[in-house]
Amino acid sequence: MENVVFWFRRDLRLEDNTALNEALKSGKQVLPLFIFDQQILSELPWNDARVSFIFDELSKLHQKLRQLGSSLCVRQGDPEEVWKEFMNEFDIQSIYVNEDYEPYAIRRDERIKQLTESQGIDFFQFKDQVVFGPNEILKPSDHKPYTIYTPYKNKWLEKFKQTPTKPLPANDKNHFLKVNLEFPTLENIGFQKSEIGVRAYDLSNLAQYEQFRDFPAHDQTSYLSVHLRFGTISVRQVIEQLGAGDQVFLSELIWREFFMQILFHFPEVINENFKTKYDGIVWRNNEKDFEKWKKGETGYPLVDAGMRQLNETGYMHNRVRMVVASFLCKHLLIDWRWGEAYFAEKLLDYELSSNNGNWQWSAGTGCDAAPYFRIFNPTEQLKKFDPKMEYTKKWVTEFLPPMIDHSFARKRALEVYKAGISSD
């Protein structure tokens, strides 16, 4: 029997899943597949919390599919090699995937497309993880990408008003291939369960989001980012739950798509400053200072609380992320790429485009970034956003002397940035 394959990637759900819906509408039997990419796994620790989360979500999908008389096929290895084997095992007519806009994913999908189409197998790709794809919001004057957030946001909102995006209607799940496949254990994949768990997202407090989002002690954020990253909920499902008063929350979703299209159009930002005039900055890159920052031993309570929260939970409040990033780049004069890499290792919600975009924003080197002379005073940030130290004392029990004086660090940063810019 001819089958079509739906390839799960960053869309771990059965509902409101564009490519899956299209596969189920094809009239063919749909075999769902997930590939643990060995190129990605090889760079992760044996107890990586994100792998545990993905595995748990796949297990849930498998159980749902078992109730429908089907099952989830889980493979591991290089995706191209996995597909070569897969095509020999099953009579596949076509493959359905949702688009991924990261450079590695684009190269991977192009290789798989060439491989499968050489065998007469269609490779269909659909927009799913965003409301508007990287080429849908462009400057009307020259059709080039926006590099400033506000005009991008305005164009995004204008287009959304014209073509509102709604969740897809329920799909017909009777078309899943009736097959009973063995589901692996986490140990089969070479990992063990992490002690760090992922919190469920909570959209019930959105009315208070704008008021309390900058105050970490209130814990009023949605914890949505991990779930959007791995697609356990769609961006369409999220937006459907927003009201007229939730524009600040919506703007955060638009920032996500803004950074995605920046990475798509300017993939060099992964390793390079978006603003090349900052290439002349001479970073100190002191490894001992970097270790103190990583461990939360800087002597600045809010910075230390954020880093300890990150190390223990894989999460950090957004306001605190800005403070710790500014501290690393401007107080310690450590290259933003060092901080970006550490966040990539630790953050549950790590997403290349947002992580890169936000680090370059903090360093001043990115598109629409904070100006180089905007240097957060971590002591004043503590007074303003955690005045009773409720958040800070949860993570910091001993208070160390500051590793560097703020006034000295600010003056030094301004001198180094100015010299770097003028030397470019």
C-alpha positions in Angstrom: 0.0 0.0 0.0 1.2 3.5 -0.8 1.9 5.6 2.2 2.7 9.2 2.9 4.9 10.2 5.8 4.5 13.1 8.1 7.8 14.0 9.7 7.5 15.6 13.1 10.2 18.1 14.0 9.4 21.2 16.0 5.6 20.6 15.8 4.9 18.0 18.4 1.1 17.9 18.3 -1.7 16.3 16.4 -4.0 19.3 16.4 -3.7 22.5 14.3 -0.6 21.1 12.5 -0.5 22.3 9.0 1.6 19.7 7.2 0.0 16.9 9.2 -3.5 18.2 8.2 -2.4 18.2 4.6 -1.0 14.7 4.8 -4.3 13.4 6.4 -6.3 15.1 3.6 -4.2 13.3 0.9 -6.4 10.3 1.0 -3.4 8.0 1.7 -2.4 6.3 4.9 -0.2 8.6 7.0 2.8 7.2 8.8 4.1 9.6 11.5 7.9 9.7 11.9 10.3 11.5 14.3 14.1 11.4 13.8 16.5 12.0 16.7 19.2 13.8 14.7 22.5 12.4 15.9 24.4 15.5 14.7 22.4 17.5 17.3 22.4 14.9 20.0 26.2 14.4 19.9 26.6 18.0 21.2 24.3 17.5 24.2 25.0 16.2 27.7 23.6 12.7 28.6 20.9 14.2 30.8 19.8 17.1 28.6 16.5 18.4 29.8 15.3 19.3 26.3 15.8 15.8 25.1 13.8 14.5 28.1 11.0 16.9 27.3 11.0 15.9 23.6 11.0 12.2 24.5 8.0 12.7 27.0 6.0 14.6 24.3 6.8 11.9 21.7 5.6 9.3 24.2 2.3 11.2 24.6 1.9 11.3 20.8 2.6 7.6 20.5 -0.1 6.8 23.1 -2.6 9.0 21.3 -1.7 7.3 18.0 -2.0 3.9 19.6 -5.6 4.8 20.5 -6.2 5.4 16.8 -4.7 2.0 15.9 -1.4 3.6 14.7 1.9 4.4 16.3 4.8 6.8 16.1 7.9 5.6 14.2 11.0 6.9 16.1 14.5 6.6 14.5 17.9 7.9 15.4 20.9 8.9 13.2 21.9 11.2 10.4 18.5 12.2 8.8 19.7 11.5 5.3 20.9 8.0 6.2 17.7 7.4 8.1 15.6 8.4 5.1 17.6 6.1 2.8 16.8 3.1 5.1 13.2 4.3 5.5 12.5 4.4 1.8 13.7 0.8 1.5 11.3 -0.3 4.3 8.1 1.4 3.2 6.4 2.2 -0.1 6.3 6.0 0.3 4.6 8.3 -2.2 5.2 11.6 -0.5 6.6 13.3 2.6 5.0 16.2 4.4 6.9 18.6 6.7 6.5 22.0 8.2 9.0 24.6 7.2 12.0 25.3 9.5 13.9 28.5 8.9 17.2 27.9 10.7 20.3 27.5 8.4 21.0 23.9 9.5 17.4 22.9 9.0 17.2 24.6 5.6 20.4 22.7 4.4 19.0 19.4 5.9 15.7 19.7 4.2 17.2 20.5 0.9 19.4 17.4 1.0 16.4 15.2 2.0 14.3 16.8 -0.7 16.9 16.1 -3.4 17.3 12.5 -2.1 13.6 11.7 -2.0 12.7 13.4 -5.3 15.4 11.4 -7.0 13.4 8.4 -6.0 10.2 9.8 -7.3 8.9 10.8 -3.8 7.3 14.2 -3.4 8.6 16.5 -0.6 5.9 18.9 0.5 6.7 21.8 2.9 4.2 24.1 4.7 4.3 27.2 6.8 3.3 26.4 10.4 5.5 27.7 13.2 4.9 31.3 12.3 2.0 33.5 11.3 4.0 35.1 8.6 7.0 33.5 6.9 10.3 35.3 6.4 9.4 36.6 2.9 5.8 37.7 3.8 6.7 40.9 5.7 9.0 43.0 3.5 9.5 46.7 3.0 7.0 47.9 0.3 9.6 50.2 -1.2 12.3 47.6 -2.2 10.9 44.3 -0.9 13.8 43.8 1.4 13.6 42.5 5.0 12.9 44.9 7.8 15.8 45.3 10.2 14.0 47.6 12.7 11.4 46.0 14.8 8.7 48.7 15.0 8.0 49.1 11.3 8.1 45.3 11.0 5.6 45.0 13.8 3.3 47.6 12.2 3.4 45.8 8.9 2.8 42.5 10.7 -0.3 43.9 12.4 -1.6 45.5 9.3 -1.3 42.2 7.3 -2.8 40.2 10.2 -5.8 42.5 10.3 -6.3 41.9 6.6 -5.7 38.1 6.8 -6.3 36.9 10.3 -4.9 33.5 11.0 -7.1 31.0 12.8 -6.4 27.4 14.1 -7.1 24.8 11.5 -10.2 22.7 11.6 -10.0 19.3 13.2 -8.4 16.7 10.9 -9.6 13.2 10.1 -7.4 10.9 12.2 -8.8 7.8 10.6 -6.1 8.1 7.9 -3.2 7.2 10.1 -1.5 4.0 9.0 -2.6 1.1 11.1 0.7 -0.2 12.3 2.1 -1.2 15.7 5.7 -0.1 16.1 7.9 -0.4 19.1 8.6 2.8 21.0 12.1 3.2 22.3 13.3 4.1 25.8 15.2 7.2 26.5 18.2 5.0 27.3 17.9 3.4 23.8 18.6 6.9 22.5 21.6 7.3 24.7 20.2 9.6 27.3 18.8 9.5 30.9 15.9 11.5 32.3 16.8 14.9 33.4 16.0 16.2 36.9 14.9 19.5 35.3 11.3 19.5 34.2 9.4 21.7 31.9 6.5 23.7 33.3 3.1 23.7 31.6 2.3 26.9 29.8 -0.3 29.1 31.5 -2.3 31.7 29.5 -4.8 32.4 32.3 -3.0 35.5 33.6 -2.6 37.4 30.4 -4.6 40.3 31.8 -1.8 41.0 34.3 1.0 40.3 31.9 1.8 43.9 31.0 1.6 45.1 34.6 3.8 42.4 36.1 6.0 41.0 33.3 9.1 42.8 34.5 8.9 41.7 38.1 10.4 38.2 38.5 9.0 37.7 42.0 5.4 37.9 40.7 6.1 35.0 38.3 3.4 36.2 36.0 5.0 35.0 32.7 3.3 32.3 30.6 6.1 29.8 30.4 5.0 29.4 26.8 8.4 29.7 25.1 9.5 26.1 25.5 6.1 24.9 24.1 6.3 27.2 21.1 9.8 26.2 20.5 8.9 22.5 20.2 5.4 23.0 18.9 3.3 21.4 21.6 1.0 24.3 20.9 0.7 26.4 17.7 1.2 30.1 17.5 -2.3 30.2 16.0 -3.8 28.5 19.1 -2.0 31.0 21.3 -3.2 34.1 19.3 -6.8 32.8 19.4 -6.7 33.1 23.2 -5.6 36.7 23.2 -8.0 39.6 23.8 -7.9 43.2 22.8 -5.9 44.1 25.9 -3.2 41.6 25.3 -1.2 43.6 22.7 2.0 43.6 24.8 1.9 39.8 24.9 1.2 39.7 21.1 4.2 42.0 20.5 6.5 39.4 22.1 5.2 36.8 19.6 6.0 39.3 16.9 9.5 39.8 18.2 9.9 36.0 17.8 9.0 36.2 14.1 11.1 39.3 13.6 14.2 37.5 14.9 13.4 34.4 12.8 13.3 36.4 9.6 16.5 38.2 10.5 18.3 34.9 10.9 16.7 33.6 7.6 17.8 36.7 5.6 21.1 37.3 7.5 22.4 33.8 8.5 25.9 35.3 9.1 24.6 36.8 12.4 25.1 33.3 14.0 28.8 34.1 14.3 29.1 37.8 13.3 27.9 41.1 14.5 24.9 42.3 12.6 26.3 45.8 12.8 29.8 45.4 11.4 30.9 48.8 12.8 31.2 46.9 16.1 33.7 44.5 14.7 36.6 46.6 16.1 35.6 46.1 19.7 38.4 44.5 21.7 36.7 42.1 24.2 38.6 41.3 27.4 37.3 37.7 27.4 38.7 36.9 30.9 37.9 33.3 31.5 37.9 33.6 35.3 35.4 36.4 35.1 33.3 34.3 32.7 33.3 31.4 35.2 32.1 33.7 38.0 29.3 35.0 35.8 28.3 31.4 34.8 28.2 30.3 38.5 26.3 33.4 39.7 29.2 34.6 41.8 29.5 38.2 40.5 28.5 39.9 43.8 25.6 41.6 42.1 22.5 39.8 43.6 20.2 40.1 40.7 22.8 38.8 38.2 23.7 36.0 40.5 20.1 35.0 41.1 19.4 34.9 37.4 22.4 32.7 36.6 21.6 30.3 39.5 18.0 30.1 38.4 19.2 29.2 34.9 21.7 26.6 36.1 19.2 24.9 38.3 16.0 25.1 36.2 16.9 25.8 32.6 14.8 29.0 32.8 15.4 32.7 33.5 13.0 35.5 33.8 13.2 37.8 30.7 14.0 41.0 32.6 16.8 39.2 34.4 18.1 37.9 31.1 18.6 41.4 29.9 20.4 42.4 33.1 22.8 39.4 33.1 23.5 39.7 29.4 24.3 43.4 29.7 26.5 42.7 32.7 28.6 40.1 30.7 29.1 42.2 27.6 29.4 45.7 29.2 30.6 45.2 32.7 33.0 42.3 32.0 33.6 43.1 28.3 33.1 39.5 27.3 32.1 38.7 23.8 28.3 38.2 23.4 29.1 34.9 21.6 30.3 33.4 24.8 27.1 34.3 26.6 25.0 33.2 23.7 26.7 29.8 23.6 26.2 29.3 27.4 22.5 30.1 27.1 22.2 27.7 24.2 23.6 25.0 26.4 21.3 25.7 29.4 18.0 27.3 28.3 15.0 25.0 27.9 13.5 27.4 25.5 16.7 27.9 23.5 15.9 29.0 20.0 18.8 30.1 17.7 17.1 33.1 16.2 15.7 34.6 19.5 18.8 33.8 21.5 21.1 35.3 19.0 18.9 38.3 18.4 18.5 39.1 22.1 22.2 38.7 22.9 23.2 41.0 20.0 20.5 43.4 21.2 22.1 43.4 24.7 25.6 43.8 23.3 24.5 46.7 21.0 25.8 44.8 18.0 22.5 43.6 16.6 19.7 45.0 14.5 17.6 47.5 16.3 19.7 46.9 19.4 20.1 48.8 22.6 22.6 51.6 22.0 26.1 50.8 23.2 25.9 53.5 25.9 22.8 51.9 27.4 24.4 50.0 30.3 22.1 48.5 32.9 23.0 49.2 36.5 22.3 45.9 38.1 21.9 47.5 41.6 19.3 49.9 40.3 17.6 47.1 38.3 17.3 45.2 41.6 15.8 48.1 43.4 13.3 48.7 40.6 12.2 45.2 39.7 12.8 43.2 42.9 12.7 45.8 45.6 11.9 43.3 48.4 14.4 40.9 47.0 11.8 38.1 47.0 13.1 36.7 43.7 16.7 37.3 44.5 16.7 35.6 48.0 15.1 32.5 46.5 18.3 31.9 44.6 21.0 33.7 46.5 21.7 32.9 50.1 25.1 34.4 50.5 25.9 37.9 49.3 29.4 38.3 47.8 31.3 41.6 47.3 30.9 42.9 43.8 33.6 41.6 41.4 33.7 45.0 39.7 32.6 48.5 40.5 29.7 49.6 38.3 31.0 53.2 37.7 34.4 51.9 36.7 32.9 49.2 34.5 30.5 51.7 32.8 33.3 54.1 32.1 35.6 51.3 30.7 32.8 49.9 28.5 32.1 53.3 27.0 35.8 53.8 26.2 36.2 50.3 24.7 33.0 50.6 22.6 33.9 54.1 21.3 37.4 52.9 20.4 36.1 49.8 18.7 33.6 51.7 16.6 36.1 54.4 15.6 38.7 51.8 14.6 36.3 49.8 12.3 
